[in-house]
Amino acid sequence: MNYKFIALASVSLLLVSCATIDPITLKGPNGNQGYSMRCSGMGRTLEMCYQKAGEVCPKGYNIMRQDNSTVAVPINGSIIAAPQRNLTIECK
């Protein structure tokens, strides 16, 4: 068996599943449907959140909050800087 192939396939599946954006439903300040989305992590980008916002709000949306920060993540005795992005929208 080719264990490297199995490991690579497993990591690829993990990255694809982690890259999905799962909006959390909320009520916006104007009483309209709103969503909060995590746009950081393995494979996620802010552009993916904008795309998901367009899908969940086909008539458009207003950005209520957009957070961009950097967090320190310990990995194998070292610390790396990782972006952390969140987007909160309200549908029109």
C-alpha positions in Angstrom: 0.0 0.0 0.0 1.1 3.5 -0.7 0.9 5.3 2.6 2.1 8.6 1.2 -0.8 8.6 -1.2 -3.3 7.8 1.5 -1.9 10.5 3.8 -2.0 13.1 0.9 -5.6 12.2 0.0 -6.7 12.4 3.7 -5.1 15.9 4.1 -6.7 17.0 0.8 -10.1 15.9 2.0 -9.5 17.7 5.4 -8.6 20.9 3.7 -11.6 20.9 1.4 -14.0 20.2 4.4 -12.3 22.9 6.5 -12.5 25.4 3.7 -16.3 25.6 3.7 -18.0 28.7 5.2 -20.8 27.9 7.6 -22.8 31.1 8.3 -24.4 31.5 11.7 -27.9 33.0 11.4 -28.8 36.1 13.4 -31.2 39.1 13.3 -29.6 42.3 11.9 -30.0 45.7 13.5 -32.8 46.6 11.0 -34.7 43.4 11.8 -33.6 41.6 8.6 -31.9 38.2 8.4 -28.2 38.4 9.1 -25.2 36.1 9.2 -21.9 35.9 11.0 -19.1 34.0 9.2 -15.6 32.8 10.1 -13.4 33.6 7.1 -10.1 32.4 8.4 -8.6 29.0 9.0 -7.3 26.3 6.7 -8.3 27.1 3.1 -10.7 30.0 4.0 -10.4 33.5 2.6 -12.3 36.7 3.0 -13.3 36.4 -0.7 -15.0 33.1 0.1 -17.0 34.9 2.8 -18.1 37.6 0.3 -19.2 34.8 -2.1 -21.1 33.0 0.6 -22.7 36.4 1.6 -24.0 36.7 -2.0 -25.4 33.2 -1.9 -27.3 33.6 1.4 -28.4 37.2 0.6 -29.3 37.1 -3.2 -30.8 40.6 -3.0 -27.7 42.0 -1.6 -26.3 42.7 1.9 -24.8 45.3 4.2 -21.6 44.6 6.0 -22.3 45.1 9.7 -18.8 44.2 10.9 -15.6 43.0 9.5 -12.8 41.9 11.8 -9.2 41.4 10.7 -6.6 40.5 13.2 -3.6 38.2 13.7 -3.3 35.6 16.4 -0.3 33.6 17.6 -0.5 29.9 17.1 1.9 27.5 18.8 3.1 24.7 16.5 5.8 22.2 17.4 7.5 24.5 19.9 7.4 27.5 17.6 4.8 30.3 17.3 3.5 31.4 14.0 1.2 34.4 13.2 -2.1 33.4 11.7 -4.7 35.7 10.2 -8.2 35.7 11.8 -11.0 37.2 9.8 -14.8 37.4 10.5 -17.6 38.9 8.5 -21.1 39.9 9.8 -23.7 40.9 7.3 -27.4 41.8 7.2 -29.5 40.9 4.1 -31.2 43.7 2.2 
